[in-house]
């Protein structure tokens, strides 16, 4: 996978626990500025900003300038791809467990 494709890959974007926490924080509010997001982490603004940039490149975060401040909000639409992927495996395991239950009941 080349760098450009990887930047847009939502799986890569959510693989990091810091980015998942950022998404969770943004899910609870309309939008937040960088400084209000940074207080939730044991890292500086630059590090948090880099994580936000990855989320933004993946289409999971939208930013807008308000004066000198950048405010961020969640764009949950791309998460449907992950929901679809997980749903497939949820059905897969559900079917397997049902088959196993049938076999066990027959014995």
Phi, psi and omega in degrees: 000130180280168184300321182296316178294321181295323179298330183266356183282115182291334178294318176295319182297321183268000180294333183272131181298328178296317180290325176296321178294320176300315178299319180296317178298318181288336179291336184272353185223168176288313176195159179219146173280161182307316184296327178284334175284321185298327183297344181273001185229155176265056178207166182279174180300322181298317180294316179297319179299322178294320177296318178297323179297320178295317178296322179293317179297330178276357179082010183272343181227141176242139179238156174212147179272134172231099187065235179268359185259143173254128180250143185239146174218157181284140169240093189283347183311311181297342179291346176299328178299319179290319178301316179297318180296313180294320180301321178302312182286333174296314176296317179306308182289326177299315178297318180296319180292321177299316178298317179297317178300319177299315179298316181294323179291328180289335183278000000 
